[in-house]
Amino acid sequence: MSYELIAALMFSTMMLMLLTGQRVFGAIGFVAVVAALLLWGDRGGYDLGFSAAISLMNWYPLLTLPMFIFMGYILSESRIADDLYRMFHVWMGGLRGGLAIGTIGLMVLVSAMNGLSVAGMAIGATIALPELLRRNYDKLMVTGVIQAGSSLGILVPPSVVLVLYAMIARQPVGQLWLAGAVPGLLMAALFVAYIAIRCRLNPSLGPTIDRADLESISRGEKYRLLLAGLLPLGIFFVMMIPFVNGWTSLVESSAVGAIAAFLAAVLRRRMTWRVLETTVRQTLGITCMFMWIILAALAFGSVFDGLGAVKAIEGLFTEEWGLNPWVILILMQLSFIVMGTFLDDTAMLVIVAPLYVPLVGAMGFDLVWYGILYTITCQIAYMTPPFGYNLFLMRAMAPPEISLRDIYRSIVPFVGVMVVALALVMAFPEIALWLPGVVYGN
């Protein structure tokens, strides 16, 4: 049996197991280990899994993963994130569409606190969405705002997904985070511009808060809310400024962020045993899930390296079919969108990374830049009907008056905005690579 056929058999077996509802790491790891045992016998098969585990344990930057997850859940469970929305509510409610624009700002800051899209979705759906609907905002627009804003969690640093990509692609986490900052802010700015223009053309979509309500809030209360809402932003800068200036390593900065979030919750008198227990449980659960996924991905990638499947596919695309590298890159992005209809971002990455990442490098593209393209495409795939990951999360958290049809319709213009952002980053790679180049001097 040819190696190309073995590679195709591995992929088909893995996809079949995933369709039966098996856990991602279980399906990928099982296929990798069984293939290694059949190809290279007991010694080769066992060595492959052992080597993958040792590589994982020796990867020092992986310590950032539990630190950032802990920081995010501390700020979320202690309700410090709630203060953000109250701040935006008071300071931006007098603008047309101001609360929707403030919600995008809320999502950016939540992303900077947590690095996971699920956290942004939960906070947006439970805090922002009921308030927006109560203020007579158009339900289609605000439903799209929550979904689009929550997707920023996997792009704005500290992104947990980019940590996973860094491990698989063997790229510096710090450079990937900095590369995601400008595209993430660009996408948020495009969302804000779209909301502002729509509400300007049709004021009924985003009415302002009644002047009487705004005047009833004293100036002292406004400044108190401003300080409380900016606390998470202060924690982010306390964490990132030493790292950007080279005073601390990435792992040390993550520890600073976790400690700062914990102290903030204590000083605000919101740190209880329930908050601490929930945070620790969630941190352990998510960290262990990512560890197993990375371990399975490393084992799967090692099998593909041994088979030489990457070189075979590269020859098929560039020599036999004669495709242009940019055409191949676009086809890769389209495949992510298709897979995103039934898989989440981590599953997509570990399934195709063993093939795509080496191929992208062989074609001469920057792997840090490609990591940002992958992440933006995952954001689009999350919200692409009929089975986008974020669509069903929204359906589970949204109030009864918002139907699945409303959710599908609400996301169309925001997906269009995200496609524009993806096209800009593809056409102008410096949007992603400028900041890492400035900080690291590349």
C-alpha positions as CSV (number, residue, x, y, z in Angstrom):
1,M,0.0,0.0,0.0
2,S,1.4,3.4,-1.0
3,Y,2.1,6.1,1.7
4,E,-0.4,8.4,0.0
5,L,-3.1,5.8,0.3
6,I,-2.2,5.3,4.0
7,A,-2.4,9.0,4.6
8,A,-5.9,9.2,2.9
9,L,-7.0,6.2,5.0
10,M,-5.9,7.9,8.2
11,F,-7.8,11.0,7.4
12,S,-11.0,9.2,6.4
13,T,-10.9,7.0,9.6
14,M,-10.4,10.0,11.8
15,M,-13.2,12.0,10.2
16,L,-15.5,8.9,10.5
17,M,-14.7,8.7,14.2
18,L,-15.4,12.4,14.7
19,L,-18.8,12.1,13.0
20,T,-19.7,9.3,15.5
21,G,-19.3,11.8,18.3
22,Q,-15.9,10.7,19.6
23,R,-13.8,13.3,21.5
24,V,-11.4,15.1,19.2
25,F,-8.2,14.1,21.1
26,G,-9.4,10.5,21.3
27,A,-10.1,10.2,17.6
28,I,-6.9,11.8,16.5
29,G,-4.7,10.1,19.1
30,F,-6.2,6.7,18.4
31,V,-5.7,6.9,14.6
32,A,-2.1,8.2,15.2
33,V,-1.1,5.4,17.6
34,V,-2.7,2.6,15.6
35,A,-1.1,3.8,12.4
36,A,2.3,4.0,14.0
37,L,2.0,0.5,15.5
38,L,0.9,-1.0,12.1
39,L,3.7,0.9,10.2
40,W,6.7,0.6,12.4
41,G,5.8,-2.1,15.0
42,D,5.8,-2.0,18.8
43,R,9.1,-0.1,19.3
44,G,8.4,2.6,16.7
45,G,4.8,3.0,17.7
46,Y,5.5,3.4,21.4
47,D,8.4,5.7,20.8
48,L,6.3,8.0,18.7
49,G,3.7,8.6,21.5
50,F,6.4,8.9,24.1
51,S,8.3,11.4,22.1
52,A,5.2,13.5,21.6
53,A,4.5,13.5,25.3
54,I,8.0,14.6,26.1
55,S,7.9,17.4,23.5
56,L,4.7,18.6,25.1
57,M,6.1,18.6,28.6
58,N,9.3,20.3,27.6
59,W,7.5,23.2,25.8
60,Y,7.9,25.9,28.5
61,P,5.5,28.5,26.9
62,L,2.7,26.1,27.5
63,L,2.6,27.3,31.1
64,T,0.9,30.4,29.8
65,L,-2.2,28.4,29.0
66,P,-3.5,27.8,32.5
67,M,-2.4,31.2,33.6
68,F,-4.5,33.1,31.1
69,I,-7.5,30.8,31.5
70,F,-7.3,31.4,35.3
71,M,-7.1,35.1,34.8
72,G,-10.1,35.1,32.4
73,Y,-12.3,33.1,34.7
74,I,-11.4,35.1,37.8
75,L,-12.5,38.3,36.1
76,S,-15.6,36.7,34.7
77,E,-16.8,34.8,37.8
78,S,-16.1,37.8,40.1
79,R,-18.3,39.9,37.9
80,I,-15.6,42.4,37.2
81,A,-16.4,42.0,33.5
82,D,-20.0,43.1,34.3
83,D,-18.6,46.6,35.2
84,L,-17.3,46.9,31.7
85,Y,-20.8,46.8,30.2
86,R,-22.2,49.2,32.8
87,M,-19.4,51.6,31.9
88,F,-20.2,51.4,28.2
89,H,-23.9,51.7,29.0
90,V,-23.5,55.0,30.8
91,W,-20.8,56.6,28.6
92,M,-22.0,55.6,25.2
93,G,-25.7,55.2,25.6
94,G,-26.4,58.7,24.3
95,L,-25.1,57.8,20.8
96,R,-27.1,56.2,18.1
97,G,-26.1,52.5,18.3
98,G,-23.9,53.5,21.2
99,L,-24.8,50.4,23.3
100,A,-24.1,48.1,20.3
101,I,-20.7,49.9,19.7
102,G,-20.0,49.6,23.5
103,T,-20.8,45.9,23.3
104,I,-18.0,45.5,20.6
105,G,-15.7,47.3,23.0
106,L,-16.8,44.9,25.8
107,M,-16.0,41.9,23.6
108,V,-12.5,43.2,22.8
109,L,-11.7,43.7,26.5
110,V,-13.2,40.3,27.4
111,S,-11.1,38.7,24.7
112,A,-8.0,40.4,26.2
113,M,-9.0,38.9,29.5
114,N,-9.8,35.4,28.5
115,G,-8.6,34.4,25.0
116,L,-11.7,32.1,24.4
117,S,-14.7,33.0,22.2
118,V,-17.0,31.0,24.5
119,A,-16.4,33.5,27.4
120,G,-17.2,36.5,25.2
121,M,-20.4,34.7,24.0
122,A,-21.5,33.9,27.5
123,I,-20.9,37.5,28.8
124,G,-22.5,39.1,25.8
125,A,-25.6,36.9,25.7
126,T,-26.3,37.1,29.5
127,I,-25.3,40.7,30.2
128,A,-25.5,42.8,27.0
129,L,-28.2,41.1,24.9
130,P,-31.1,41.5,27.4
131,E,-30.2,45.1,28.0
132,L,-30.0,45.8,24.3
133,L,-33.4,44.2,23.6
134,R,-34.9,46.1,26.6
135,R,-33.7,49.4,25.0
136,N,-35.6,48.5,21.8
137,Y,-32.5,47.7,19.7
138,D,-33.2,45.7,16.6
139,K,-32.9,42.0,17.6
140,L,-31.3,41.0,14.3
141,M,-28.5,43.5,14.6
142,V,-27.7,43.0,18.3
143,T,-27.7,39.2,17.8
144,G,-25.1,39.6,15.1
145,V,-23.2,42.0,17.3
146,I,-22.9,39.5,20.1
147,Q,-21.8,36.6,17.8
148,A,-19.3,38.8,15.8
149,G,-17.8,40.4,18.9
150,S,-17.4,37.1,20.7
151,S,-15.4,35.7,17.8
152,L,-12.6,38.2,18.6
153,G,-11.6,36.0,21.5
154,I,-9.5,33.7,19.4
155,L,-7.6,36.5,17.7
156,V,-7.0,39.3,20.2
157,P,-4.1,38.5,22.5
158,P,-3.8,36.5,24.7
159,S,-5.5,34.0,22.4
160,V,-5.5,30.4,23.6
161,V,-6.0,29.1,20.0
162,L,-2.8,30.9,18.9
163,V,-1.0,29.1,21.7
164,L,-2.1,25.8,20.2
165,Y,-1.1,26.9,16.7
166,A,2.3,27.9,18.1
167,M,2.9,24.5,19.5
168,I,1.9,22.7,16.3
169,A,3.6,25.1,13.9
170,R,6.6,25.6,16.2
171,Q,6.3,29.4,16.1
172,P,6.9,31.9,18.9
173,V,3.7,32.5,20.9
174,G,4.7,36.1,21.6
175,Q,5.1,36.9,17.9
176,L,1.7,35.3,17.1
177,W,0.0,37.3,19.8
178,L,1.4,40.5,18.6
179,A,0.5,39.6,15.0
180,G,-3.1,39.1,16.1
181,A,-3.4,42.4,17.9
182,V,-3.7,44.8,14.9
183,P,-5.9,42.5,12.8
184,G,-8.2,42.0,15.8
185,L,-8.5,45.8,16.4
186,L,-9.0,46.3,12.7
187,M,-11.9,43.9,12.7
188,A,-13.4,45.5,15.7
189,A,-13.1,48.9,14.1
190,L,-14.8,47.6,11.0
191,F,-17.7,46.2,13.1
192,V,-18.0,49.6,14.8
193,A,-18.0,51.4,11.5
194,Y,-20.7,49.1,10.2
195,I,-22.9,49.6,13.3
196,A,-22.5,53.4,13.2
197,I,-23.3,53.6,9.5
198,R,-26.4,51.4,9.8
199,C,-27.7,53.2,12.8
200,R,-27.1,56.6,11.1
201,L,-29.1,55.5,8.1
202,N,-31.8,53.8,10.1
203,P,-31.9,55.3,13.7
204,S,-34.6,52.8,14.8
205,L,-32.0,50.0,14.7
206,G,-30.1,51.5,17.6
207,P,-32.0,54.2,19.6
208,T,-30.3,56.3,22.2
209,I,-31.0,56.1,25.9
210,D,-33.6,58.6,27.2
211,R,-32.0,61.8,28.2
212,A,-33.8,61.6,31.5
213,D,-32.2,58.3,32.3
214,L,-28.7,59.7,31.5
215,E,-29.3,62.9,33.6
216,S,-30.4,60.8,36.6
217,I,-26.9,59.4,36.8
218,S,-24.6,61.7,38.7
219,R,-21.2,62.7,37.4
220,G,-19.5,61.0,40.4
221,E,-21.3,57.8,39.6
222,K,-20.2,58.1,36.0
223,Y,-16.5,58.4,37.0
224,R,-16.8,55.6,39.5
225,L,-18.2,53.3,36.7
226,L,-15.4,54.5,34.4
227,L,-12.7,53.5,36.9
228,A,-14.4,50.2,37.6
229,G,-14.8,49.4,33.9
230,L,-11.2,50.3,33.1
231,L,-9.8,47.9,35.7
232,P,-9.6,44.9,33.4
233,L,-7.9,47.1,30.8
234,G,-5.4,48.1,33.5
235,I,-4.7,44.4,34.3
236,F,-4.0,43.8,30.7
237,F,-1.5,46.6,30.4
238,V,0.2,45.6,33.7
239,M,0.6,42.1,32.2
240,M,1.6,43.1,28.6
241,I,3.9,46.2,29.0
242,P,6.7,44.3,30.8
243,F,6.6,41.6,28.2
244,V,6.6,44.0,25.2
245,N,9.5,45.9,26.7
246,G,11.5,42.7,27.4
247,W,11.4,43.0,31.2
248,T,9.7,39.7,31.6
249,S,9.3,36.5,29.6
250,L,6.0,35.4,28.2
251,V,5.4,32.9,31.1
252,E,6.3,35.5,33.7
253,S,3.9,38.0,32.2
254,S,1.1,35.4,32.2
255,A,1.8,34.8,35.9
256,V,1.7,38.6,36.5
257,G,-1.7,38.8,34.8
258,A,-3.1,35.9,36.9
259,I,-1.9,37.4,40.1
260,A,-3.2,40.9,39.2
261,A,-6.6,39.5,38.4
262,F,-6.7,37.6,41.7
263,L,-5.7,40.7,43.7
264,A,-8.2,42.8,41.8
265,A,-11.0,40.4,42.8
266,V,-9.8,40.4,46.4
267,L,-9.6,44.2,46.6
268,R,-13.1,44.6,45.1
269,R,-14.3,42.1,47.8
270,R,-15.6,39.7,45.2
271,M,-13.3,36.8,45.8
272,T,-15.3,34.1,47.5
273,W,-14.7,30.4,47.9
274,R,-17.3,29.7,45.2
275,V,-15.6,32.0,42.8
276,L,-12.2,30.5,43.5
277,E,-13.5,26.9,43.3
278,T,-15.3,27.5,40.0
279,T,-12.3,29.2,38.5
280,V,-9.9,26.4,39.5
281,R,-12.2,23.7,38.2
282,Q,-12.8,25.5,34.8
283,T,-9.0,26.2,34.5
284,L,-8.1,22.6,35.1
285,G,-10.8,21.3,32.8
286,I,-9.9,23.5,29.8
287,T,-6.1,23.2,30.3
288,C,-6.3,19.4,30.4
289,M,-8.5,19.4,27.3
290,F,-5.9,21.4,25.4
291,M,-3.0,19.3,26.6
292,W,-4.7,16.1,25.3
293,I,-5.5,17.8,22.0
294,I,-1.9,19.0,21.5
295,L,-0.5,15.6,22.5
296,A,-2.7,13.9,20.0
297,A,-1.9,16.5,17.3
298,L,1.9,16.0,17.8
299,A,1.5,12.2,17.5
300,F,-0.6,12.5,14.4
301,G,1.9,15.0,12.8
302,S,4.8,12.7,13.6
303,V,3.1,9.9,11.6
304,F,2.6,12.2,8.6
305,D,6.3,13.3,8.8
306,G,7.3,9.7,8.7
307,L,5.1,8.9,5.7
308,G,6.3,11.9,3.7
309,A,2.7,12.8,3.0
310,V,3.5,16.6,3.0
311,K,6.0,16.3,0.2
312,A,3.6,14.1,-1.8
313,I,0.8,16.7,-1.5
314,E,3.1,19.5,-2.2
315,G,4.2,17.8,-5.4
316,L,0.6,17.1,-6.4
317,F,-0.5,20.7,-6.0
318,T,2.6,22.5,-7.5
319,E,4.0,20.0,-10.0
320,E,1.2,17.8,-11.3
321,W,-1.7,20.3,-11.1
322,G,0.6,23.4,-11.5
323,L,-1.4,25.5,-9.0
324,N,-0.2,29.0,-8.0
325,P,0.8,29.2,-4.3
326,W,-1.9,31.9,-3.8
327,V,-4.5,29.6,-5.3
328,I,-3.4,26.8,-3.0
329,L,-3.6,29.2,0.0
330,I,-7.1,30.3,-0.9
331,L,-8.2,26.7,-1.3
332,M,-6.8,26.0,2.2
333,Q,-8.9,28.9,3.6
334,L,-12.0,27.6,1.9
335,S,-11.4,24.1,3.4
336,F,-11.4,25.7,6.9
337,I,-14.8,27.3,6.2
338,V,-16.2,24.0,5.1
339,M,-14.8,22.1,8.1
340,G,-16.0,24.9,10.4
341,T,-19.6,23.9,9.7
342,F,-19.2,20.8,12.0
343,L,-15.9,21.2,13.8
344,D,-14.5,23.8,16.3
345,D,-11.2,25.7,15.8
346,T,-9.0,23.3,17.7
347,A,-10.3,20.3,15.9
348,M,-9.8,22.0,12.5
349,L,-6.2,22.9,13.4
350,V,-5.0,19.5,14.7
351,I,-6.6,17.7,11.7
352,V,-5.0,19.7,8.9
353,A,-2.0,21.3,10.6
354,P,0.3,18.3,9.8
355,L,-0.4,19.0,6.1
356,Y,-1.0,22.7,5.8
357,V,1.7,24.2,8.0
358,P,4.7,22.5,6.3
359,L,3.1,23.1,2.9
360,V,2.7,26.8,3.6
361,G,6.3,27.1,4.7
362,A,7.5,25.2,1.6
363,M,5.6,27.7,-0.6
364,G,7.5,30.6,1.0
365,F,4.8,32.1,3.1
366,D,5.4,33.4,6.7
367,L,4.0,30.9,9.2
368,V,3.2,33.7,11.8
369,W,1.1,35.5,9.1
370,Y,-0.6,32.2,8.1
371,G,-1.5,31.6,11.8
372,I,-3.5,34.9,11.7
373,L,-5.2,33.9,8.4
374,Y,-6.1,30.6,9.9
375,T,-7.6,32.3,13.0
376,I,-9.6,34.8,11.0
377,T,-10.9,32.1,8.8
378,C,-12.0,30.1,11.8
379,Q,-13.9,33.1,13.0
380,I,-15.8,33.2,9.7
381,A,-16.4,29.4,9.8
382,Y,-17.8,29.7,13.4
383,M,-20.6,31.8,12.0
384,T,-21.3,30.2,8.6
385,P,-24.6,28.4,8.4
386,P,-25.9,25.8,8.6
387,F,-23.8,24.4,11.4
388,G,-21.5,27.2,12.5
389,Y,-20.1,26.6,16.0
390,N,-21.1,30.1,17.3
391,L,-24.6,29.8,15.8
392,F,-25.6,27.0,18.2
393,L,-23.9,28.5,21.2
394,M,-26.0,31.6,20.6
395,R,-29.1,29.6,20.2
396,A,-28.4,27.9,23.6
397,M,-27.9,31.2,25.4
398,A,-30.3,33.6,23.6
399,P,-33.8,34.4,25.0
400,P,-36.8,32.6,23.5
401,E,-37.9,35.5,21.3
402,I,-34.7,35.0,19.2
403,S,-35.2,32.1,16.8
404,L,-32.5,30.1,15.0
405,R,-33.7,31.8,11.8
406,D,-33.1,35.2,13.4
407,I,-29.6,34.0,14.3
408,Y,-28.8,32.9,10.8
409,R,-30.1,36.2,9.3
410,S,-28.3,38.4,11.8
411,I,-24.8,37.1,11.0
412,V,-24.8,37.7,7.2
413,P,-23.5,41.4,7.2
414,F,-20.9,40.6,9.9
415,V,-19.5,37.7,8.0
416,G,-19.2,40.0,5.0
417,V,-17.2,42.5,7.2
418,M,-14.9,39.6,8.4
419,V,-14.3,38.5,4.8
420,V,-13.2,42.1,4.0
421,A,-10.8,42.0,7.0
422,L,-9.4,38.6,5.8
423,A,-8.9,40.0,2.3
424,L,-7.0,43.0,3.7
425,V,-4.7,40.9,5.9
426,M,-4.0,38.5,2.9
427,A,-3.4,41.4,0.5
428,F,-1.3,43.4,3.0
429,P,0.6,41.0,5.3
430,E,2.3,43.9,7.2
431,I,-1.1,44.5,8.9
432,A,-0.2,41.3,10.9
433,L,3.6,41.4,10.7
434,W,4.3,45.0,11.5
435,L,3.9,44.9,15.3
436,P,6.0,41.7,15.8
437,G,8.6,43.3,13.6
438,V,8.8,46.4,15.7
439,V,8.9,44.6,19.0
440,Y,11.3,41.8,18.0
441,G,13.3,43.7,15.4
442,N,12.6,41.3,12.6
